[in-house]
Amino acid sequence: MSTKPKRIGQTFVSEFALEIKALSHVFGSYRVLDNINLQVLPGQIVAVVGPSGCGKSTLLRAILGTDPPTHGEILTDGTPVCGPTRNVGIVYQNYALYDFMSAERNVGFGLKMDETTMWMRFFQTRKYIAKRRGHIKKSLEFLRVVGLADACGKYPREMSGGMRQRVAVAQAFIMRPKIVLLDEPFGALDEAMREDLQIMLLRFYQENLIAKKEGRRPEYTILMVTHELNEAIYVADRVIGLSRFHTNGNQGAAIVYDRPCPIFHPDNPRDFSKFVEQREELRKAVFDEEYIKDRDKYVTFWKELGALANSVAGV
Amino acid sequence: MIRRAIPPWLFWLLAIGGVAFLLGAYEMVSARQTRINPLQSTIPSFEKLGEGLKQIFRPQGLPENPKPPMFWVDIRATLWRLFMGMGFGVAASVVVGVLMGAYRWIEAPLGPVVMFLSKVPPTAMMPIYFALVGTDQKMFTSMVALGIFFTMTQSIYQAVRQDVSDEAINKAYTLGASEFEVIYEVIWKQILPKIIDGIRLQIGPAMVFLLAAEMVVGNAGLGYQIRMQSRILNMSIVYVYLAILAFVGLIAEWGLATLRKKLCPWYVD
């Protein structure tokens, strides 16, 4: 954690934004995670669901780099994760905003860390002020994106939970990390606020689709841990289920569900009928203690993606 | 009902009434004592207190060779000792407290030592200071500095552990901050109001240590003068000095509260 990684922004070198290879995690004699393998493409919004205590947060901390796995490897855009760096952004359920900064300064904090040095902040005041103006301008643009243009001068304590979470989202995305981790981001919000923020993520996904169409690398790659199945299917384009309810469950939780989800447009009304079937399948595959199956039975994302690509190509 | 609000005018009326009652009661006791013994000086009248006030502002020495007034000599000596002692004490406790809160390998060896030494009353350590650093300015400075150091280090360490979450620190790393930047830009700025509050709370104990030391070994200062004047029962000066001490405390309190408001507008008690 001692070195400051150089900004590499959106210069990608790997096909995958995130790659997890044979990850296992053990606490004492208790094996939490067993042989997790996962590849996330740039521009995907992946939801991770699972019963309480199945290791979702452990997996998230491992990807963040604060709690390295006991076995296996994690790569973000081809670079091994050795600690928390600017390659991986994080949005916590409790927002973790800096109380002493206004919304615009919270959002611009990363830019300040990235583009100025302590020396410049103390001894090259003019240069620093000019830089800061640019940062604040960019922060305002991001606050506009998350619908908070009017709250730029407010401190976290002056904002509602939903507003704070929007600031936290802007704070993470302004750095354009390879992937952003959302740790139950909407868990503490009321229903209306949750929906607003879910729609905001759907808008990010639409921007990803536009970027792909234009041949650009999509900017918003997200891995979201949630306990809300409806939310997972509504917001994500891929759902992963972590669970111990499989034939080798005593070895630890594994990915027992990995399937694509229907894509929803933010401007269309929510159509719950579209994901009822998948929600039931997910509930059975991931949460049903009685239903012990082979761990790969529902891990079909890449097969389905390949089939889809073939059908589009007319093979 | 507990904590029921009262109108502001009533609040201020009662506040002024409290002060007026204290002054009135003092005057009554003083008058009664004077009736018993017209020469008494233990509870001087307001008139005598006024004379005492004039006396401390009067130049000392002979008219052809005047020296600064007693008040100026004493307040300068005391405030300078307080400033130096608190300056060193606060600076050291901020560095050690922040490092203890930030790094487990610093917390492990220093934590028990700081906790143990914070329980030793600084005034009881006076003989050790006399032996180690003598009885001059260094002694006053080290006594105040060490007197507040252990308690303040503990409160700063607690502030770092409680007010700065792991999430805030991890997030700073993900936003590109280096370790030093996390300490200065996140930890320091988050606990700054707690540091200012800590200084406010330590001014009282620091004054106790300092006045005690001045009473024992000083040759100038508020503590020294209070002791000297009380020996000759010149209480009109002693009471005035006590009032001055109260004013110094109030001004310091107000100044630090204003500073906190100015530097940390985001902070709410």
Interface residues (C-beta under 8 A of the other chain):
Chain A: M1 S2 T3 K4 P5 R7 L64 T66 G83 P84 T85 R86 V88 G89 I90 Y92 N94 A96 Y98 D99 F100 M101 F109 G110 K112 M113 D114 M118 Y155 P156 R157 Q171 A172 M175 P177
Chain B: S165 D166 E167 A168 N170 K171 A172 Y173 T174 L175 G176 A177 S178 E179 F180 E181 Y184 E185 V186 K189 Q190 L192 C264 P265 W266 Y267 V268
